[in-house]
Amino acid sequence: MTFGLQFMNNSNVVTLDSEYARLCVLCSGRFSPTQESGLGSVTTFPSVITSTEPPLIFVRPDTVNAVAGLCLAAVYGSPGAWTGFYIRAYDVNTAQPNGRYFAAAFMASPVAQFGMRLWDGATKLLFDSGTPSAVFTRAFQNWNYVKTTFSSPTYFNYYSVDFDFPANEYMMINNFSMLMVGGSAAGRMVYSWWDFPAGKLWTVTSATSNPYAFYLPALFAKMNS
């Protein structure tokens, strides 16, 4: 930055800069079953999110004495007009989709009645003192391969990591909503299990071929007040 405004914290880490947006929480709330006999959940944002790219959706299923399985996530809307998201339970044997969420993007929302706002040179709003920020807390990529099952014509691979499920940490679901490369044109589906009783985070993949390699990171973040 050659000119503008910049803040650094006590560790000399830049926390605010007039050229780069930080990850801001644009809305938050709860998701719950709305369809598919309690398996599917559609959540509408309280206001349209105007980012060009889909907002990043972070979820934290309610703690239950069971496995909370999440899959098939999708963000609804179009560039400049994102309206909500969909998420689904893994199956009837996992907990229904109940929990908390927040939607975030590298932009701010003009919500403060007083305080400070900061724009970049192209008049994009980078900071609003009424918009909470989000910070990434951890990423799991060192998955432990556990087993494979087969139900014709599909292979299911199971991977896990130990996790204590902090109440204030949410997992990003955008990357878990996309097909992964597999050994066939169909690709691999990806599912997430929150095994609260066992203290394990699982990923399950399904495909008609059986690639074992799995490096998709599970990204976690929390909201700053």
ZIRAWO-V832078 format. One record per backbone hydrogen bond with DSSP energy under -0.5 kcal/mol. NH is the residue of the N-H (numbers start at 0). CO is the residue of the C=O. Records with the same first field share a line. If there is no record, write none. Layout:
NH: CO, CO
This chain:
6: 15
8: 12
11: 8
14: 6
15: 6
16: 19
17: 4
19: 16
21: 125
23: 21, 104
24: 131
25: 23, 102
26: 102
28: 100
30: 98
33: 39
34: 39
37: 34
38: 34, 35
39: 34
40: 86
42: 84
44: 82
48: 81
49: 47
55: 103
56: 54
57: 55, 101
58: 170
59: 99
61: 97
65: 63
67: 65, 193
68: 66
69: 191
70: 87
71: 189
73: 85
75: 83
77: 80
79: 50
80: 77
81: 48
82: 75
83: 75
84: 42
85: 73
86: 40
87: 70
88: 38
89: 68
93: 90
94: 66
96: 37
97: 95
98: 30
99: 59
100: 28
101: 57
102: 26
103: 55
104: 23
106: 104
107: 124
110: 108
117: 126
119: 123
122: 119
125: 117, 123
126: 117
128: 115
130: 127
131: 129
133: 22
134: 221
136: 219
137: 219
139: 217
140: 138
142: 140
143: 159
144: 142
145: 157
146: 157
148: 155
150: 153
153: 150
154: 206
155: 148
156: 154, 204
157: 146
158: 202
159: 143
160: 200
162: 198
168: 165
169: 220
170: 58
171: 218
172: 56
173: 56
176: 173
177: 174
179: 187
181: 183
186: 183
187: 179
188: 205
190: 203
191: 69
192: 201
193: 67
194: 192, 199
195: 65, 193
198: 194
199: 194
200: 160
201: 192, 199
202: 158
203: 190
204: 156
205: 188
206: 154
217: 139
218: 216
219: 137
220: 169
221: 134
223: 132
